[in-house]
Amino acid sequence: MRDKPTDLTNTVHKGRADSGLNLFKGFTLMLVMTLTVMGFDSVVDEQTGANFNGETSTFDSAIDKKDQNSKVLVKEIYTGAHIKGANGINFGPDGNLYIASVADQEIIVMNKQNGKILKRLGPTNGVISPDDLAFGPDGSLYWTDLYTGEVGRMTPEGVVTKQFVAPGVNPITFNEEGRLFVALAFLGDGLYELDPNLIDTPRQIIASTPANPLLGFLNGFDFGPDGKLYGPSFAGGFLMRVDVGEPGDPTSTDPFGDGTAEFVADGFTVPAAVKFDSEGVLHVLDQTGEVFKLNTVAGEKTLFIKIQEGLDNLAFDSKGTLYISNADFGSVVEILPSGQPRTISGGGMIAPMGMAVLPGSNNRDALFVANLFRLYQLNGLTGREEYVYKGDLLGGEDNLTTPFTLSADGENLIVSSYFGQVVQVWNPQSEQIIDTYQMGVPIDAIRFKNDIVVSDLGLGGVVRASDKAMILPIDNTNVFAPSGLATDGETLWVADWGTGIIWQIEFDGDTPKPAVPIVFGLNNPEGLAWDKEGGLLVVEPGESRLSRIDLENGDVSIIADGLNLSGPAVGLDAALPPTYLFDGVTIGQSGDIYVSGGGKNVIYRISKK
């Protein structure tokens, strides 16, 4: 969006906003539908994990339980960010920095000087999927739970109350009069005023529908000296201001036509948040890494600083110092008077999930890791980052999606994303999409018999990507939640997260034979990999371990335990798939095994001693 729009209601649907509209329609459908996997109780188990601290550790291998001399080496070859994506930030009355993290399911209280984490407020405190936060006049902490659609309040005494608004509730702020406002983004679109006590029914200021997202996902916003609300259209690429009116005013269904909202400036790529400093100067943050100062009268912007891509939100402390959060890399930085960033909390991978190996240079494994907003390529020996590819949160058709799982496909990768609702065949050399398959809620995908097989909770089981033909249906009796997939080219294996069963499916040509359970009782199995030695590797997040199934007799042995894995989401059973942040496994050319340790944001390499 380059020129000043004459019809913002139509403009917000164009270009990048089209992608946002698709995401809005699809993911809202996924959020509100009753997933077939809800026929079982989710396991809520806090992973303790092993404290390797980057050092090599030795575990007894149970591949042959009689051979006590058999051992493997487990090493962390990569360590990522301390935070699983830093979203909304704000300073509390105590002077500490409060950081919302949707993926981490917590609000982190951090010392702004040294980055020390002082406190974590999570599901036990009622914090489920916090995207933004603010402090009320009485010092109460307020936050928005994106997936559940609730706004939470924690008083200075620690009393928590919550109110449902709508799925996608995202930015939150107070005006000078102590009135509370929130908006919807990604899973909805619209603007509301709330009772600060979270009792009275929310007042809808601007109405919106999935077919007509009027604001293009109004994101991190702030009130200006003129008393109006300023915020960015995340999908539209422009900045707006809104007259929030008075309680009792009618809901606007044509905000840019009736004067409720007006255009301020455009020319942004993905504007994510705005804040006024103590001098009344508006700062606009773009996910490109750019931060602009904006003249709100003339609409002219000036580049203030440019730092790492993936920015999410910003806040000024009591001295006027600017702090910025990064959603893609999980970092938090302070901007020094010189304009240089000082790292408060370092970045890196925020949610390592599915993995795949392609041949690398000098016979080294090129290890690819799905990481929510980015796809990483690592040196399999050293863990060194070689390339980091950007996923498109808004779902552009020609762009790499937000990657959750990966599998090798010749020189390509098969990428699946339940957030993007697609499976893609993607070439890392050319960074081109080869094929795209629109799916429901895809969990994993692999090449099988000249097609791609997908475990898809939205489509009701394991299906072929080409025609959605069913291979293993969810019946809520024997099959509840298909997750990881593996094959030797002739046989297909499917992990069921809900029952702990591993299913084996033989084929008569292209026709699947009845599925046969070969293993029972695994704890939330996710990533699968065929090891070419008559075994099947399986990640068990419910037990914090990697196991091996002997395909000859079905015996299960432990390869490595005490792994710090992601585990299921807490309190999000009806909103997200039970696999949540998928824990993956893959095997290198040398036979080394790689496991994603999402609980600690690490990559493990497991090799024979």
Order of alpha helices (4+ residues) and beta strands (2+ residues): alpha-alpha-beta-beta-beta-beta-beta-beta-beta-beta-beta-beta-beta-beta-beta-beta-beta-beta-beta-alpha-beta-beta-beta-beta-beta-beta-beta-beta-beta-beta-beta-beta-beta-beta-beta-beta-beta-beta-beta-beta-beta-beta-beta-beta-beta-beta-beta-beta-beta-beta-beta-beta-beta-beta
